[in-house]
Amino acid sequence: MPRRPRVFVEGALYHVYNRFARGEGVFGDPEEAIEFVERLREVKTRDGFVVFAWALMTNHFHVALRASAVPLSRTMQFLQCGFSRDFNRRWGRTGPLWQSRYKAKLIDQAEYLSRVIHYIHLNPVRAGLTDDPSRYTFSGHRELMGKIRTPLCDVDEALLCFGSTVRSSRRAYASGMKQAMKDDGLAEEVVKLPWWGHDRELDLEEGRPWVDELGRSTGLERPHLEAGDFVTLASGLLGVEVSQLGSKRQDSSTGRLRRIVASCGIERWGQRAGSLARVLRKHSVVVSRWVSEGRRLREKDQEFSAALEALDKALSEKVIERFRTNPRSTRNRTEGPGQQGVENQES
C-alpha cells in the first residue's frame, strides 16, 4: 500500500530530522557536513522557510523551521535527494543513502519551540562530540550567540523565543542551555555576553506566514482548483492567452510566463505536472522542466520571484472572492495547500 501523503501547513513549526542508512557516519567527514549545510542554505534562500535551530551529528541531522509557501516535502526532496545523488557520485556508490524519508514533528506550542532549540543545540554535547556547544562547528548555537557573520539560523526570530531584545534573549537562551546541561559549561559564555550599550528590539520579518494560537495559518488561502480552471485564472491575471502558453513559441517572454504559471501551480497550489501538461497540450516532462527552471530563477532573479509571489496572491484573492459571491463555484475549498488542519506529520 502506498504511503499516505503528508500534509504541511504554511507558517507552521516543525522539527525535521533524519538518519543515514545503517547509521553510517557521513557527517563525520567535515567536507560532507559542509556540503550538506551549503545545500540547506541554498534551499532555504530559494524556498524562504525560517530556521530556528540546526545541528549535524555524525549520522543524522536536526532542523527546527517554520514552513514557507513551498511545501516542505518539495524542500526536503531537493535537500536529501540532491545531497544523496552528489554523495554517491563523489564516492562512486549506488543505492539509498538515507534510512527512510525524513521525519517532521509538528511544534504546536510556542513555548515548546524554545525547548526544541535547546534540545537540538545540545545534541552534540549529549552525544559526546563536545563538552561545550560553543566549540562545535556544525550547529546553530554559535549563530544565536552572535559569533557567526553569515548564520544559517534566522537569528532574530529564534531569539524571540527567549526575550524581546537581543541582550535579554541571548542571556535567557544561554542560561537555558546551561541549566539543560546541568553543569557550568556555559557559565563563562553567559558572563561574557555584552549586556551593556545599545540594545536592539527583536521583531518578526514582515510578511512571514505563521500559525496563530488557534492553529490558523496566516498564509494565503489556496482552495482546490481543477487544472484547467487554474491555468485559465492564472493566464488571465498575467494577461496572456492559454493558447500562447501551450504554443510552440520560444521567445523569452512566453518562456518566463510558462515558468511562473507552472511554478506557482505545482509549488503553491498543489497542481500536478501531468494535469497542467494535459491542459497546455505538453508532455509532463516539459512542465516539470519549467518548474525546475523556475526554481532556479526564484533564487537568482528578484523580478521573477516577485512576479510569482504577485500571481500567487492575486490568485488567492480572485478565488476567495469568487467563492464568496458563488460558493458552489469552488469545490473542496478546504483541501488546498495551506488550508489543511494542523496535525503531527511524523512517519
C-alpha positions as CSV (number, residue, x, y, z in Angstrom):
1,M,0.0,0.0,0.0
2,P,1.4,3.4,-0.9
3,R,2.3,5.8,2.0
4,R,-0.2,8.5,2.8
5,P,1.0,11.9,1.6
6,R,1.9,14.1,4.5
7,V,0.1,17.4,5.0
8,F,2.1,20.5,5.8
9,V,0.8,23.9,6.7
10,E,2.3,27.2,5.6
11,G,3.7,29.0,8.6
12,A,3.6,26.0,10.9
13,L,6.7,25.0,13.0
14,Y,8.3,21.6,12.5
15,H,11.2,19.7,14.0
16,V,12.7,17.9,11.0
17,Y,15.3,15.1,11.2
18,N,16.6,12.0,9.5
19,R,19.4,9.4,9.8
20,F,21.7,7.8,7.4
21,A,21.1,4.2,6.4
22,R,22.9,1.7,8.7
23,G,23.9,4.6,10.9
24,E,26.7,5.5,8.6
25,G,28.8,8.4,9.8
26,V,28.7,10.5,6.7
27,F,28.9,13.8,8.6
28,G,32.0,12.6,10.4
29,D,33.7,13.9,7.3
30,P,33.8,17.7,7.7
31,E,33.7,18.2,3.9
32,E,30.5,16.2,3.6
33,A,29.0,18.2,6.5
34,I,29.9,21.4,4.8
35,E,28.3,20.2,1.5
36,F,25.0,19.5,3.4
37,V,25.0,22.8,5.2
38,E,25.6,24.7,2.0
39,R,22.8,22.8,0.2
40,L,20.5,23.6,3.2
41,R,21.5,27.2,3.0
42,E,20.7,27.2,-0.8
43,V,17.3,25.7,-0.4
44,K,16.4,28.0,2.5
45,T,17.3,31.0,0.4
46,R,15.3,29.6,-2.5
47,D,12.2,28.4,-0.7
48,G,12.0,31.1,2.0
49,F,11.5,29.0,5.2
50,V,12.7,30.1,8.6
51,V,15.4,28.2,10.5
52,F,15.4,28.4,14.3
53,A,18.0,25.7,15.1
54,W,20.1,23.1,13.4
55,A,22.7,20.5,14.2
56,L,24.6,17.9,12.2
57,M,25.6,14.8,14.1
58,T,27.8,12.1,12.8
59,N,25.0,10.0,11.3
60,H,21.9,12.3,11.4
61,F,20.7,15.9,11.3
62,H,18.1,18.0,13.1
63,V,16.5,21.3,11.9
64,A,13.7,23.4,13.6
65,L,12.0,25.5,11.0
66,R,8.8,27.4,10.0
67,A,7.4,26.2,6.7
68,S,7.0,28.6,3.8
69,A,4.6,28.6,0.9
70,V,6.7,26.0,-0.8
71,P,5.6,22.6,0.5
72,L,8.1,21.1,3.0
73,S,8.0,17.8,1.1
74,R,9.5,19.5,-2.0
75,T,12.1,21.3,0.0
76,M,13.2,18.1,1.7
77,Q,13.2,16.2,-1.6
78,F,15.6,18.7,-3.1
79,L,17.8,18.7,0.1
80,Q,18.0,15.0,0.7
81,C,17.9,13.6,-2.8
82,G,20.3,16.2,-4.1
83,F,22.8,15.5,-1.3
84,S,22.4,11.7,-1.8
85,R,22.9,12.0,-5.6
86,D,26.1,14.1,-5.2
87,F,27.5,12.0,-2.4
88,N,27.1,8.8,-4.4
89,R,28.7,10.4,-7.4
90,R,31.6,11.6,-5.4
91,W,32.3,8.2,-3.9
92,G,31.2,6.0,-6.8
93,R,28.4,4.5,-4.8
94,T,24.8,3.4,-5.6
95,G,21.7,2.8,-3.5
96,P,19.9,4.8,-0.9
97,L,21.9,7.0,1.5
98,W,19.1,7.8,4.0
99,Q,17.5,5.3,6.3
100,S,14.0,6.4,5.4
101,R,12.1,9.5,4.4
102,Y,12.6,12.4,6.8
103,K,10.6,12.8,10.0
104,A,8.7,16.1,10.7
105,K,7.2,16.6,14.1
106,L,4.7,19.5,14.5
107,I,5.7,22.0,17.1
108,D,2.2,23.1,18.2
109,Q,3.0,25.3,21.1
110,A,5.2,28.4,21.1
111,E,6.8,27.6,24.5
112,Y,7.8,24.1,23.1
113,L,9.8,25.7,20.4
114,S,12.4,27.1,22.9
115,R,12.8,23.6,24.3
116,V,13.3,22.2,20.8
117,I,16.0,24.8,20.1
118,H,17.8,23.8,23.3
119,Y,17.4,20.1,22.5
120,I,18.9,20.4,19.0
121,H,21.8,22.6,20.0
122,L,22.7,20.3,23.0
123,N,22.7,17.1,20.8
124,P,26.5,17.3,20.2
125,V,27.1,17.5,23.9
126,R,24.8,14.6,24.8
127,A,26.4,12.5,22.0
128,G,29.9,13.2,23.5
129,L,31.1,15.0,20.4
130,T,32.0,18.1,22.5
131,D,31.7,19.3,26.1
132,D,30.8,22.8,25.0
133,P,28.3,23.7,22.2
134,S,30.3,26.8,21.5
135,R,33.2,24.7,20.3
136,Y,31.0,22.6,17.9
137,T,31.1,23.9,14.3
138,F,28.1,22.2,12.8
139,S,25.2,23.6,14.8
140,G,23.3,26.9,15.1
141,H,24.3,27.6,18.7
142,R,27.2,29.9,17.9
143,E,24.9,31.7,15.4
144,L,22.4,32.5,18.1
145,M,25.2,33.7,20.4
146,G,26.2,36.2,17.7
147,K,29.6,34.6,16.8
148,I,28.9,33.9,13.1
149,R,28.7,36.6,10.5
150,T,26.6,34.6,8.0
151,P,24.3,32.5,10.1
152,L,22.0,29.8,8.7
153,C,19.6,30.4,11.5
154,D,17.2,33.4,11.3
155,V,18.7,34.7,14.5
156,D,16.2,37.4,15.4
157,E,13.2,35.1,15.0
158,A,14.9,32.4,17.0
159,L,15.8,34.8,19.8
160,L,12.2,36.0,20.1
161,C,11.5,32.7,21.8
162,F,13.6,33.9,24.7
163,G,13.0,37.6,25.0
164,S,12.2,40.9,23.2
165,T,15.7,42.4,22.9
166,V,19.0,41.0,21.7
167,R,20.6,41.2,25.1
168,S,17.8,39.7,27.2
169,S,17.0,36.9,24.7
170,R,20.6,35.8,24.4
171,R,21.1,35.8,28.1
172,A,17.9,33.8,28.6
173,Y,18.9,31.4,25.8
174,A,22.4,30.8,27.2
175,S,21.1,30.4,30.7
176,G,18.6,27.8,29.5
177,M,21.4,25.9,27.8
178,K,23.4,26.0,31.0
179,Q,20.5,24.7,33.0
180,A,19.8,22.0,30.5
181,M,23.4,20.8,30.7
182,K,23.2,20.8,34.5
183,D,26.7,22.0,34.9
184,D,28.8,25.2,34.5
185,G,29.7,24.5,30.9
186,L,28.2,27.7,29.6
187,A,28.8,29.9,32.7
188,E,31.8,31.7,31.2
189,E,29.9,32.3,28.0
190,V,26.9,33.8,29.8
191,V,29.2,36.2,31.7
192,K,31.0,37.3,28.5
193,L,27.8,38.4,26.8
194,P,27.7,42.2,26.2
195,W,24.8,43.3,28.4
196,W,25.9,47.0,28.2
197,G,25.5,49.5,25.5
198,H,22.7,49.9,23.0
199,D,20.1,47.0,22.9
200,R,18.0,46.3,19.8
201,E,14.4,45.3,19.8
202,L,13.6,42.0,18.1
203,D,10.7,41.6,15.7
204,L,9.4,39.2,13.1
205,E,10.1,39.9,9.5
206,E,7.0,41.5,7.9
207,G,5.1,39.2,5.6
208,R,6.3,35.9,7.0
209,P,3.5,33.3,7.4
210,W,2.9,31.8,10.8
211,V,0.3,29.8,12.7
212,D,-1.6,31.5,15.5
213,E,-2.6,30.2,18.9
214,L,-5.7,28.6,17.4
215,G,-3.8,26.7,14.8
216,R,-4.8,29.1,11.9
217,S,-2.2,29.8,9.2
218,T,-1.7,33.4,8.2
219,G,-0.5,32.2,4.8
220,L,-2.6,32.7,1.7
221,E,-5.8,30.7,1.3
222,R,-5.4,28.3,-1.7
223,P,-8.7,26.4,-2.3
224,H,-8.6,23.4,-4.6
225,L,-8.8,24.2,-8.3
226,E,-9.0,21.9,-11.3
227,A,-6.0,22.2,-13.6
228,G,-8.0,23.9,-16.4
229,D,-9.5,26.4,-14.0
230,F,-6.1,27.2,-12.5
231,V,-4.5,27.8,-15.9
232,T,-7.3,30.0,-17.1
233,L,-7.3,32.2,-14.0
234,A,-3.5,32.4,-13.9
235,S,-3.3,33.3,-17.6
236,G,-5.9,36.0,-17.2
237,L,-4.1,37.6,-14.3
238,L,-0.9,37.6,-16.2
239,G,-2.5,39.0,-19.3
240,V,-1.6,36.1,-21.6
241,E,-3.8,33.7,-23.6
242,V,-3.8,30.0,-22.6
243,S,-3.1,29.1,-26.2
244,Q,0.1,31.2,-26.1
245,L,1.4,29.2,-23.1
246,G,0.6,26.0,-24.9
247,S,2.0,27.1,-28.2
248,K,5.4,26.3,-29.8
249,R,6.6,29.9,-29.3
250,Q,10.2,30.0,-27.9
251,D,10.5,33.7,-27.1
252,S,11.9,34.7,-23.7
253,S,8.7,36.4,-22.5
254,T,6.5,33.4,-23.2
255,G,9.0,31.1,-21.6
256,R,9.1,33.2,-18.5
257,L,5.3,33.2,-18.2
258,R,5.2,29.4,-18.6
259,R,7.7,29.0,-15.7
260,I,5.7,31.4,-13.5
261,V,2.5,29.6,-14.1
262,A,4.0,26.1,-13.7
263,S,6.0,27.0,-10.6
264,C,3.0,28.7,-8.9
265,G,0.7,25.8,-9.8
266,I,2.9,23.0,-8.7
267,E,4.8,24.5,-5.8
268,R,2.0,26.6,-4.3
269,W,-1.4,25.3,-5.5
270,G,-1.0,21.6,-5.4
271,Q,-1.3,21.1,-9.1
272,R,0.2,18.0,-10.9
273,A,2.6,18.3,-13.8
274,G,0.6,15.8,-15.7
275,S,-2.7,17.7,-15.2
276,L,-1.1,21.0,-16.3
277,A,0.5,19.3,-19.2
278,R,-2.9,18.0,-20.5
279,V,-4.4,21.5,-20.3
280,L,-1.4,23.0,-22.2
281,R,-1.1,20.0,-24.5
282,K,2.5,19.5,-23.5
283,H,4.4,16.5,-22.1
284,S,4.6,16.3,-18.3
285,V,8.4,16.2,-18.6
286,V,8.3,19.6,-20.2
287,V,6.1,21.1,-17.5
288,S,8.4,19.6,-14.8
289,R,11.4,21.2,-16.5
290,W,9.6,24.6,-16.4
291,V,9.2,24.1,-12.6
292,S,12.9,23.2,-12.2
293,E,14.0,26.2,-14.2
294,G,11.5,28.4,-12.3
295,R,13.0,27.1,-9.0
296,R,16.5,28.3,-10.1
297,L,15.0,31.7,-11.3
298,R,13.3,32.2,-7.9
299,E,16.6,32.1,-6.2
300,K,18.6,34.3,-8.6
301,D,16.1,36.6,-10.3
302,Q,14.2,39.0,-7.9
303,E,11.8,40.1,-10.6
304,F,10.8,36.6,-11.4
305,S,10.4,35.8,-7.7
306,A,8.3,39.0,-7.2
307,A,6.1,38.1,-10.2
308,L,5.5,34.6,-8.9
309,E,4.6,36.0,-5.4
310,A,2.2,38.5,-7.0
311,L,0.5,35.9,-9.1
312,D,0.1,33.6,-6.0
313,K,-1.5,36.4,-4.0
314,A,-3.7,37.6,-6.9
315,L,-5.0,34.0,-7.5
316,S,-5.8,33.6,-3.8
317,E,-7.8,36.9,-3.7
318,K,-9.5,36.1,-7.0
319,V,-10.6,32.6,-6.0
320,I,-11.7,33.6,-2.5
321,E,-13.8,36.5,-3.9
322,R,-15.3,34.1,-6.4
323,F,-16.2,31.7,-3.7
324,R,-17.8,34.4,-1.6
325,T,-20.0,35.5,-4.5
326,N,-20.8,32.0,-5.6
327,P,-19.9,29.3,-3.0
328,R,-20.6,26.4,-5.4
329,S,-18.0,27.7,-7.9
330,T,-15.1,26.4,-5.9
331,R,-15.1,22.8,-4.8
332,N,-13.3,21.3,-1.8
333,R,-12.3,24.7,-0.6
334,T,-10.5,23.3,2.5
335,E,-8.4,20.8,0.6
336,G,-5.8,23.1,-1.0
337,P,-2.2,23.6,0.3
338,G,-2.1,25.8,3.4
339,Q,-5.7,25.1,4.4
340,Q,-5.4,21.7,5.9
341,G,-5.8,21.1,9.6
342,V,-2.6,21.3,11.6
343,E,-1.5,17.7,12.6
344,N,1.5,15.8,13.7
345,Q,3.2,14.6,10.5
346,E,5.7,12.1,11.9
347,S,6.0,8.9,9.9
